[in-house]
Amino acid sequence: FPVVDKQDGSLVGKISRIDLLALLSQQKVLVSMGEDEVVLSYSELDEARPDPRNLPTGDEIGEHLSHDDELKYVYIAPYMQIAPMSIQGHGSAERAYEIFRSLGLRSILVVDKHSRPIGIITRHELALLEEIGENEHKVKQKKRSTLLYSQPHKDTQFE
């Protein structure tokens, strides 16, 4: 998930879904405005991480939170990835694909000219785009070969 600056909405980092779920499952990290932040050690965070094959839903997380908890904050700065890879919204799909392939990313944030997040491209979406491109190429090849055979011969009786 993108993490944005409170003032201007610009991108300041990214936090994984699993880390966010782990933090929300720990009551002690929920603080009210003005209270000191509570920071989990990395070993505590590792222990709190849910099994990726069995992630809780938003409703399941909400079951454990009281109304007062829902008004509290979680200090996520120690757990977020600072300066995550991003691409401008007017960038090309080819460039995004090159970045994915060269860096082995799972997702890349799309930002506007003010570095505000406007979307996320996942590896799965690029794979679909690549598949569509390959199918489109096959259709164009098929059309070309069909056109080659459907052209009238010049040495017909009507010339």
Order of alpha helices (4+ residues) and beta strands (2+ residues): beta-beta-alpha-beta-alpha-alpha-alpha-beta-beta-beta-alpha-beta-beta-alpha
